[in-house]
Amino acid sequence: MTVYNAYANTSFFGRRHGKQLRHNQQTLLKTLLPILHINLDEPAPKDLTSLFANKVKEIKLEIGFGGGEHLIHAIEHFPDTGFIGVEPFINGMAKMLTYLKKHEKHQKNLRLYDNDAIHLLDWLPKESLDGIDIFYPDPWPKKKHWKRRFINMQNLSRFAHVLKVGKKLRFVSDIDIYINWTLYYCLQHENFEWKSDSHKDWETPYPLWKSTRYEIKAFREGRTPAYLTFIKK
């Protein structure tokens, strides 16, 4: 199968492909994805809202949308917000495209990117985003793989560059070591602050939260997620 995007010169470490795609999914990767895909070979528009068919008031980014449960919920409930969804895993992208084919109106406030999110972050204009979401990223539990974790000082600086002042970086994980890792680095970074008064602040899901299959698995296996929110200073 010919995949739409090339994966050369990338620092992405996860799997690109899982089980065999159905024929219709392969077709959508060749036909619908190019329509919604953000082309980094072209300069970013000065007005990022021009990327969307809908007239949107703000733009948010979800990095690693997985099966798309949360992103689909978001585009359905917030048509005035433009969403950019990043997912290098082909099966996750194919699942999202299958949904979008059946619900064409929700294509109007969504753009997609199927490569390393770092490339997209470096392309986006300064202070162009109203929010960044990272939900249940790969924790890379082995010490030799810690450098692969997406939360690090370099990427936090990328987030700070593209986020507007006062806007939120939201992070969810059910892995304690990655939760602590994220808190450590975000608190060390000069551009982010964590405002928390009690344990309820990180134990309570975000407003209008849509649970994902990863979260359901976490609860089933006895792990409690943390819902962290960091503010761009």
Phi and psi in degrees as GROMACS dihedral restraints (atoms count N, CA, C in turn):
[ dihedral_restraints ]
;  ai    aj    ak    al  type     phi  dphi    fc
    3     4     5     6     1   -88.4    20    10
    4     5     6     7     1   119.8    20    10
    6     7     8     9     1   -88.3    20    10
    7     8     9    10     1   139.9    20    10
    9    10    11    12     1   -59.9    20    10
   10    11    12    13     1   -48.6    20    10
   12    13    14    15     1   -96.4    20    10
   13    14    15    16     1   146.2    20    10
   15    16    17    18     1   -86.2    20    10
   16    17    18    19     1   145.3    20    10
   18    19    20    21     1  -111.2    20    10
   19    20    21    22     1    22.2    20    10
   21    22    23    24     1   -74.2    20    10
   22    23    24    25     1   154.6    20    10
   24    25    26    27     1    55.7    20    10
   25    26    27    28     1    51.0    20    10
   27    28    29    30     1  -127.2    20    10
   28    29    30    31     1   151.7    20    10
   30    31    32    33     1  -104.1    20    10
   31    32    33    34     1    10.8    20    10
   33    34    35    36     1   -68.2    20    10
   34    35    36    37     1   132.8    20    10
   36    37    38    39     1  -109.5    20    10
   37    38    39    40     1   -10.7    20    10
   39    40    41    42     1   -78.9    20    10
   40    41    42    43     1   179.4    20    10
   42    43    44    45     1   -71.0    20    10
   43    44    45    46     1   144.7    20    10
   45    46    47    48     1   -93.8    20    10
   46    47    48    49     1   -27.2    20    10
   48    49    50    51     1  -143.8    20    10
   49    50    51    52     1   139.6    20    10
   51    52    53    54     1  -111.8    20    10
   52    53    54    55     1  -124.6    20    10
   54    55    56    57     1   -70.2    20    10
   55    56    57    58     1   161.2    20    10
   57    58    59    60     1   -57.8    20    10
   58    59    60    61     1   133.3    20    10
   60    61    62    63     1   -78.3    20    10
   61    62    63    64     1   148.1    20    10
   63    64    65    66     1   -71.4    20    10
   64    65    66    67     1   161.9    20    10
   66    67    68    69     1   -59.5    20    10
   67    68    69    70     1   -42.3    20    10
   69    70    71    72     1   -66.4    20    10
   70    71    72    73     1   -31.7    20    10
   72    73    74    75     1   -69.1    20    10
   73    74    75    76     1   -41.3    20    10
   75    76    77    78     1   -60.7    20    10
   76    77    78    79     1   -39.8    20    10
   78    79    80    81     1   -64.0    20    10
   79    80    81    82     1   -41.9    20    10
   81    82    83    84     1   -65.0    20    10
   82    83    84    85     1   -34.6    20    10
   84    85    86    87     1   -64.1    20    10
   85    86    87    88     1   -29.0    20    10
   87    88    89    90     1   -90.0    20    10
   88    89    90    91     1   -22.8    20    10
   90    91    92    93     1  -112.1    20    10
   91    92    93    94     1   -54.1    20    10
   93    94    95    96     1   -80.7    20    10
   94    95    96    97     1   -39.7    20    10
   96    97    98    99     1   -57.4    20    10
   97    98    99   100     1   -44.6    20    10
   99   100   101   102     1   -59.5    20    10
  100   101   102   103     1   -27.0    20    10
  102   103   104   105     1   -72.4    20    10
  103   104   105   106     1   -40.3    20    10
  105   106   107   108     1   -94.6    20    10
  106   107   108   109     1   -11.5    20    10
  108   109   110   111     1   -69.7    20    10
  109   110   111   112     1   140.0    20    10
  111   112   113   114     1   -86.3    20    10
  112   113   114   115     1   123.6    20    10
  114   115   116   117     1   -92.0    20    10
  115   116   117   118     1   107.5    20    10
  117   118   119   120     1   -78.4    20    10
  118   119   120   121     1    -7.1    20    10
  120   121   122   123     1   -73.2    20    10
  121   122   123   124     1   -16.4    20    10
  123   124   125   126     1  -101.2    20    10
  124   125   126   127     1   148.1    20    10
  126   127   128   129     1   -61.6    20    10
  127   128   129   130     1   145.9    20    10
  129   130   131   132     1   -65.5    20    10
  130   131   132   133     1   136.5    20    10
  132   133   134   135     1   -65.9    20    10
  133   134   135   136     1   147.6    20    10
  135   136   137   138     1   -62.3    20    10
  136   137   138   139     1   -36.9    20    10
  138   139   140   141     1  -105.4    20    10
  139   140   141   142     1   102.4    20    10
  141   142   143   144     1   -67.2    20    10
  142   143   144   145     1   -20.2    20    10
  144   145   146   147     1   -65.0    20    10
  145   146   147   148     1   -18.6    20    10
  147   148   149   150     1   -69.2    20    10
  148   149   150   151     1    -9.8    20    10
  150   151   152   153     1   -70.4    20    10
  151   152   153   154     1   -19.1    20    10
  153   154   155   156     1  -109.2    20    10
  154   155   156   157     1   145.9    20    10
  156   157   158   159     1   -69.6    20    10
  157   158   159   160     1   -38.4    20    10
  159   160   161   162     1   -74.1    20    10
  160   161   162   163     1   153.4    20    10
  162   163   164   165     1   -81.7    20    10
  163   164   165   166     1   106.9    20    10
  165   166   167   168     1  -106.7    20    10
  166   167   168   169     1   151.5    20    10
  168   169   170   171     1   -97.0    20    10
  169   170   171   172     1   -23.3    20    10
  171   172   173   174     1  -151.2    20    10
  172   173   174   175     1   166.7    20    10
  174   175   176   177     1  -133.1    20    10
  175   176   177   178     1   131.0    20    10
  177   178   179   180     1  -126.8    20    10
  178   179   180   181     1   151.8    20    10
  180   181   182   183     1  -119.0    20    10
  181   182   183   184     1   131.0    20    10
  183   184   185   186     1  -115.2    20    10
  184   185   186   187     1   121.3    20    10
  186   187   188   189     1   -99.3    20    10
  187   188   189   190     1   117.9    20    10
  189   190   191   192     1    76.1    20    10
  190   191   192   193     1    68.6    20    10
  192   193   194   195     1   -80.8    20    10
  193   194   195   196     1    -3.2    20    10
  195   196   197   198     1    59.9    20    10
  196   197   198   199     1  -122.2    20    10
  198   199   200   201     1   -78.2    20    10
  199   200   201   202     1    -7.1    20    10
  201   202   203   204     1    86.7    20    10
  202   203   204   205     1     7.3    20    10
  204   205   206   207     1   -58.0    20    10
  205   206   207   208     1   -49.8    20    10
  207   208   209   210     1   -70.6    20    10
  208   209   210   211     1   -42.5    20    10
  210   211   212   213     1   -64.4    20    10
  211   212   213   214     1   -40.9    20    10
  213   214   215   216     1   -62.2    20    10
  214   215   216   217     1   -44.4    20    10
  216   217   218   219     1   -58.2    20    10
  217   218   219   220     1   -40.2    20    10
  219   220   221   222     1   -68.5    20    10
  220   221   222   223     1   -46.8    20    10
  222   223   224   225     1   -68.5    20    10
  223   224   225   226     1   -26.6    20    10
  225   226   227   228     1   -72.6    20    10
  226   227   228   229     1   -38.0    20    10
  228   229   230   231     1   -94.9    20    10
  229   230   231   232     1   -14.9    20    10
  231   232   233   234     1  -131.7    20    10
  232   233   234   235     1    71.0    20    10
  234   235   236   237     1   -65.6    20    10
  235   236   237   238     1   -19.0    20    10
  237   238   239   240     1   -88.0    20    10
  238   239   240   241     1     1.5    20    10
  240   241   242   243     1  -109.1    20    10
  241   242   243   244     1   133.8    20    10
  243   244   245   246     1   -89.7    20    10
  244   245   246   247     1   130.2    20    10
  246   247   248   249     1  -114.4    20    10
  247   248   249   250     1   139.0    20    10
  249   250   251   252     1  -113.9    20    10
  250   251   252   253     1   120.2    20    10
  252   253   254   255     1  -109.3    20    10
  253   254   255   256     1   129.3    20    10
  255   256   257   258     1  -112.5    20    10
  256   257   258   259     1   128.2    20    10
  258   259   260   261     1  -156.0    20    10
  259   260   261   262     1   104.1    20    10
  261   262   263   264     1   -74.7    20    10
  262   263   264   265     1   -20.4    20    10
  264   265   266   267     1   -73.0    20    10
  265   266   267   268     1   116.6    20    10
  267   268   269   270     1   -59.6    20    10
  268   269   270   271     1   -39.4    20    10
  270   271   272   273     1   -65.1    20    10
  271   272   273   274     1   -37.5    20    10
  273   274   275   276     1   -65.7    20    10
  274   275   276   277     1   -42.5    20    10
  276   277   278   279     1   -63.7    20    10
  277   278   279   280     1   -41.2    20    10
  279   280   281   282     1   -63.1    20    10
  280   281   282   283     1   -37.9    20    10
  282   283   284   285     1   -64.9    20    10
  283   284   285   286     1   -42.2    20    10
  285   286   287   288     1   -63.4    20    10
  286   287   288   289     1   -43.4    20    10
  288   289   290   291     1   -64.4    20    10
  289   290   291   292     1   -35.4    20    10
  291   292   293   294     1   -61.9    20    10
  292   293   294   295     1   -43.0    20    10
  294   295   296   297     1   -62.6    20    10
  295   296   297   298     1   -46.5    20    10
  297   298   299   300     1   -65.6    20    10
  298   299   300   301     1   -30.9    20    10
  300   301   302   303     1   -64.3    20    10
  301   302   303   304     1   -36.5    20    10
  303   304   305   306     1   -82.2    20    10
  304   305   306   307     1   -21.8    20    10
  306   307   308   309     1  -128.6    20    10
  307   308   309   310     1    72.7    20    10
  309   310   311   312     1   -61.9    20    10
  310   311   312   313     1   -30.4    20    10
  312   313   314   315     1   -63.6    20    10
  313   314   315   316     1   -24.5    20    10
  315   316   317   318     1   -84.9    20    10
  316   317   318   319     1     1.5    20    10
  318   319   320   321     1   -76.1    20    10
  319   320   321   322     1   -17.3    20    10
  321   322   323   324     1   -75.0    20    10
  322   323   324   325     1   -21.0    20    10
  324   325   326   327     1  -121.3    20    10
  325   326   327   328     1    33.4    20    10
  327   328   329   330     1  -140.9    20    10
  328   329   330   331     1   136.9    20    10
  330   331   332   333     1  -127.6    20    10
  331   332   333   334     1   152.8    20    10
  333   334   335   336     1  -125.0    20    10
  334   335   336   337     1   153.3    20    10
  336   337   338   339     1  -143.2    20    10
  337   338   339   340     1   130.1    20    10
  339   340   341   342     1  -113.6    20    10
  340   341   342   343     1    24.7    20    10
  342   343   344   345     1  -125.2    20    10
  343   344   345   346     1  -163.5    20    10
  345   346   347   348     1   -63.6    20    10
  346   347   348   349     1   126.8    20    10
  348   349   350   351     1   -60.9    20    10
  349   350   351   352     1   -24.9    20    10
  351   352   353   354     1   -59.7    20    10
  352   353   354   355     1   -40.5    20    10
  354   355   356   357     1   -60.5    20    10
  355   356   357   358     1   -42.1    20    10
  357   358   359   360     1   -66.9    20    10
  358   359   360   361     1   -44.0    20    10
  360   361   362   363     1   -60.1    20    10
  361   362   363   364     1   -39.2    20    10
  363   364   365   366     1   -72.1    20    10
  364   365   366   367     1   -19.3    20    10
  366   367   368   369     1   -87.0    20    10
  367   368   369   370     1   -31.9    20    10
  369   370   371   372     1   -65.7    20    10
  370   371   372   373     1   145.0    20    10
  372   373   374   375     1   -67.5    20    10
  373   374   375   376     1   158.3    20    10
  375   376   377   378     1   -61.5    20    10
  376   377   378   379     1   135.2    20    10
  378   379   380   381     1    48.9    20    10
  379   380   381   382     1    50.8    20    10
  381   382   383   384     1  -105.4    20    10
  382   383   384   385     1    -7.7    20    10
  384   385   386   387     1  -112.2    20    10
  385   386   387   388     1   147.7    20    10
  387   388   389   390     1  -103.5    20    10
  388   389   390   391     1     5.2    20    10
  390   391   392   393     1   174.2    20    10
  391   392   393   394     1   147.9    20    10
  393   394   395   396     1  -131.1    20    10
  394   395   396   397     1   128.7    20    10
  396   397   398   399     1  -116.8    20    10
  397   398   399   400     1   132.8    20    10
  399   400   401   402     1  -132.5    20    10
  400   401   402   403     1   105.5    20    10
  402   403   404   405     1  -115.1    20    10
  403   404   405   406     1   123.4    20    10
  405   406   407   408     1    52.8    20    10
  406   407   408   409     1    54.7    20    10
  408   409   410   411     1   -72.2    20    10
  409   410   411   412     1   162.8    20    10
  411   412   413   414     1   -60.7    20    10
  412   413   414   415     1   123.3    20    10
  414   415   416   417     1   -79.9    20    10
  415   416   417   418     1   -12.4    20    10
  417   418   419   420     1    41.9    20    10
  418   419   420   421     1    71.2    20    10
  420   421   422   423     1   -67.8    20    10
  421   422   423   424     1   -26.8    20    10
  423   424   425   426     1   -72.5    20    10
  424   425   426   427     1   137.4    20    10
  426   427   428   429     1   -57.6    20    10
  427   428   429   430     1   -37.6    20    10
  429   430   431   432     1   -66.9    20    10
  430   431   432   433     1   -14.0    20    10
  432   433   434   435     1  -105.6    20    10
  433   434   435   436     1     1.7    20    10
  435   436   437   438     1   -57.2    20    10
  436   437   438   439     1   -32.7    20    10
  438   439   440   441     1   -64.6    20    10
  439   440   441   442     1   -14.5    20    10
  441   442   443   444     1   -83.6    20    10
  442   443   444   445     1   -12.0    20    10
  444   445   446   447     1   -61.6    20    10
  445   446   447   448     1   139.4    20    10
  447   448   449   450     1   -72.1    20    10
  448   449   450   451     1   -27.4    20    10
  450   451   452   453     1   -83.6    20    10
  451   452   453   454     1   113.2    20    10
  453   454   455   456     1  -154.2    20    10
  454   455   456   457     1   173.1    20    10
  456   457   458   459     1   -64.1    20    10
  457   458   459   460     1   -37.1    20    10
  459   460   461   462     1   -64.5    20    10
  460   461   462   463     1   -45.2    20    10
  462   463   464   465     1   -71.8    20    10
  463   464   465   466     1   -32.5    20    10
  465   466   467   468     1   -62.5    20    10
  466   467   468   469     1   -36.0    20    10
  468   469   470   471     1   -66.9    20    10
  469   470   471   472     1   -35.6    20    10
  471   472   473   474     1   -63.7    20    10
  472   473   474   475     1   -44.7    20    10
  474   475   476   477     1   -59.0    20    10
  475   476   477   478     1   -45.3    20    10
  477   478   479   480     1   -62.8    20    10
  478   479   480   481     1   -33.6    20    10
  480   481   482   483     1   -67.1    20    10
  481   482   483   484     1   -40.6    20    10
  483   484   485   486     1   -94.1    20    10
  484   485   486   487     1   -17.1    20    10
  486   487   488   489     1   -82.3    20    10
  487   488   489   490     1   141.5    20    10
  489   490   491   492     1   -73.6    20    10
  490   491   492   493     1   152.2    20    10
  492   493   494   495     1   -60.9    20    10
  493   494   495   496     1   134.9    20    10
  495   496   497   498     1    88.0    20    10
  496   497   498   499     1    -6.5    20    10
  498   499   500   501     1   -89.6    20    10
  499   500   501   502     1   169.4    20    10
  501   502   503   504     1  -110.0    20    10
  502   503   504   505     1   139.4    20    10
  504   505   506   507     1  -104.0    20    10
  505   506   507   508     1   117.9    20    10
  507   508   509   510     1  -110.9    20    10
  508   509   510   511     1   136.1    20    10
  510   511   512   513     1  -136.1    20    10
  511   512   513   514     1   130.7    20    10
  513   514   515   516     1  -127.8    20    10
  514   515   516   517     1   134.2    20    10
  516   517   518   519     1  -153.0    20    10
  517   518   519   520     1   156.2    20    10
  519   520   521   522     1  -110.7    20    10
  520   521   522   523     1     8.0    20    10
  522   523   524   525     1  -105.0    20    10
  523   524   525   526     1   112.0    20    10
  525   526   527   528     1   -54.7    20    10
  526   527   528   529     1   -43.0    20    10
  528   529   530   531     1   -65.2    20    10
  529   530   531   532     1   -32.5    20    10
  531   532   533   534     1   -79.3    20    10
  532   533   534   535     1   -33.0    20    10
  534   535   536   537     1   -60.7    20    10
  535   536   537   538     1   -48.3    20    10
  537   538   539   540     1   -64.5    20    10
  538   539   540   541     1   -39.7    20    10
  540   541   542   543     1   -58.1    20    10
  541   542   543   544     1   -46.9    20    10
  543   544   545   546     1   -65.9    20    10
  544   545   546   547     1   -42.6    20    10
  546   547   548   549     1   -60.0    20    10
  547   548   549   550     1   -44.5    20    10
  549   550   551   552     1   -58.8    20    10
  550   551   552   553     1   -50.9    20    10
  552   553   554   555     1   -71.1    20    10
  553   554   555   556     1   -38.6    20    10
  555   556   557   558     1   -67.4    20    10
  556   557   558   559     1   -37.1    20    10
  558   559   560   561     1   -72.1    20    10
  559   560   561   562     1   -24.1    20    10
  561   562   563   564     1   -79.2    20    10
  562   563   564   565     1   -22.5    20    10
  564   565   566   567     1   -81.9    20    10
  565   566   567   568     1   134.7    20    10
  567   568   569   570     1   -69.3    20    10
  568   569   570   571     1   -17.4    20    10
  570   571   572   573     1  -100.2    20    10
  571   572   573   574     1     2.2    20    10
  573   574   575   576     1  -129.4    20    10
  574   575   576   577     1   146.0    20    10
  576   577   578   579     1  -133.9    20    10
  577   578   579   580     1   149.3    20    10
  579   580   581   582     1  -113.8    20    10
  580   581   582   583     1   113.4    20    10
  582   583   584   585     1  -100.7    20    10
  583   584   585   586     1   108.2    20    10
  585   586   587   588     1  -142.3    20    10
  586   587   588   589     1   127.0    20    10
  588   589   590   591     1  -100.8    20    10
  589   590   591   592     1   -26.2    20    10
  591   592   593   594     1  -156.5    20    10
  592   593   594   595     1   171.9    20    10
  594   595   596   597     1   -62.2    20    10
  595   596   597   598     1   -22.6    20    10
  597   598   599   600     1   -64.0    20    10
  598   599   600   601     1   -25.3    20    10
  600   601   602   603     1   -64.6    20    10
  601   602   603   604     1   -34.0    20    10
  603   604   605   606     1  -104.3    20    10
  604   605   606   607     1   -10.3    20    10
  606   607   608   609     1   -89.7    20    10
  607   608   609   610     1   -18.2    20    10
  609   610   611   612     1   -93.6    20    10
  610   611   612   613     1   126.8    20    10
  612   613   614   615     1   -59.5    20    10
  613   614   615   616     1   157.2    20    10
  615   616   617   618     1   -64.3    20    10
  616   617   618   619     1   157.1    20    10
  618   619   620   621     1   -56.5    20    10
  619   620   621   622     1   139.0    20    10
  621   622   623   624     1    57.7    20    10
  622   623   624   625     1    32.3    20    10
  624   625   626   627     1   -68.4    20    10
  625   626   627   628     1   137.4    20    10
  627   628   629   630     1  -112.2    20    10
  628   629   630   631     1   116.1    20    10
  630   631   632   633     1   -65.9    20    10
  631   632   633   634     1   149.6    20    10
  633   634   635   636     1  -113.5    20    10
  634   635   636   637     1   169.8    20    10
  636   637   638   639     1   -64.4    20    10
  637   638   639   640     1   -29.5    20    10
  639   640   641   642     1   -67.5    20    10
  640   641   642   643     1   -38.6    20    10
  642   643   644   645     1   -69.4    20    10
  643   644   645   646     1   -41.8    20    10
  645   646   647   648     1   -58.9    20    10
  646   647   648   649     1   -41.8    20    10
  648   649   650   651     1   -64.0    20    10
  649   650   651   652     1   -39.9    20    10
  651   652   653   654     1   -61.2    20    10
  652   653   654   655     1   -47.8    20    10
  654   655   656   657     1   -63.4    20    10
  655   656   657   658     1   -40.0    20    10
  657   658   659   660     1   -61.7    20    10
  658   659   660   661     1   -34.5    20    10
  660   661   662   663     1   -95.1    20    10
  661   662   663   664     1     9.2    20    10
  663   664   665   666     1    84.2    20    10
  664   665   666   667     1    18.4    20    10
  666   667   668   669     1  -103.0    20    10
  667   668   669   670     1   142.3    20    10
  669   670   671   672     1  -105.3    20    10
  670   671   672   673     1   122.6    20    10
  672   673   674   675     1   -72.5    20    10
  673   674   675   676     1   156.5    20    10
  675   676   677   678     1  -116.6    20    10
  676   677   678   679     1   134.0    20    10
  678   679   680   681     1  -109.1    20    10
  679   680   681   682     1    97.8    20    10
  681   682   683   684     1   -98.0    20    10
  682   683   684   685     1   142.1    20    10
  684   685   686   687     1  -131.2    20    10
  685   686   687   688     1   124.6    20    10
  687   688   689   690     1  -118.3    20    10
  688   689   690   691     1   138.5    20    10
  690   691   692   693     1  -103.3    20    10
  691   692   693   694     1   132.9    20    10
  693   694   695   696     1   -73.1    20    10
  694   695   696   697     1   124.7    20    10
